[in-house]
Amino acid sequence: MNLRTLILLLVMVAIGALASLNWEPLSEPAMVSLGLTQVQAPLGLIMLALTATLAVIFLAYVLTLQGSVLMETRRHSKEMAAQRELADKAEASRFTELRDFLQGQHAAMLARMDNLEERVNARAKESENVTAAYVGQLQDELRRAQAVSLPDAPR
């Protein structure tokens, strides 16, 4: 119970206590002016009834206000849940797109690596062939050089 509620409750108890302790003076008839006419009625009871009526009206207003706030809060929470669900779906969609993009990049990288491997193997084979040709050419030149320097030597 908060402080406002406690104060209102104390005021209502005080009004009730004063009314019950002073019931005789409250219920004494008096001349009451209604503007155009005057009537004989207990002024204290009229004022007490008007205070009770005012309290009931304020209570109805507070309950209506609280009900509308609760309805607005409920509507707002539903909207927030819908927005959160939409954001979650968008995030999941972005993750799916990112996964697809990364898979595509991975496939492209593997294709490039295969291409590079083929090119390196082709270069290695070409280098091997060139080296073998140079070695063969050097062997031929060595044989010729030996044949020229040693014409009588057996081959």
Residue pairs with C-beta under 8 A, 6 or more apart in sequence:
12 55
15 48
15 51
19 26
19 44
19 48
22 44
25 44
26 42
26 44
26 45
26 48
27 42
27 44
27 45
28 42
28 44
29 40
29 41
29 42
30 40
30 41
30 42
30 43
31 38
31 39
31 40
32 38
32 39
32 40
32 41
32 43
32 46
143 155
146 153
147 153
147 155
